[in-house]
Amino acid sequence: MTVIAEIQVAPSPPGTAENPHAHVEAAIVVIQASGLRAEVGALGTTLEGEADQVWATLRAAHEAMVAAGATGGISHIKVASVNRTMDSLTHKFR
C-alpha cells in the first residue's frame, strides 16, 4: 500500500550555536537519503511511498534528531492511506 505522510520534528534544543537547526536538518538528511519522494516545507516534510518504507523512514527521522544531539523531541506525524499521490493533491496550487 502507498501512503503519504508528513513529519515535523521538534527537537529540544533545535540545534547548536553554530547551526541553530542542526537537529532538524539531521532528520531531513535521513528522509532525503531514504529514496522516497519527499518535499521539504517550511513547517514539515511530506513523503510518499510504500507503507513499510515510509513508516521506517519516519522512525529513522525521529531517531536522527536525537542522535544528532537533541536531548529530547517530539515528532508530529500525519499519515494518509489514500489512493492518491502528492502531485494529485497539490497540482492545482502549483
ABEGO torsion letter per residue (X at the ends): XBBBBBBBBBBOBABBAABAAAAAAAAAAAAAAAGBBBBBBAAEBBBBEBAAAAAAAAAAAAAAAAAAGBABEBBBBBBBBBBBBAAAAAAAAX
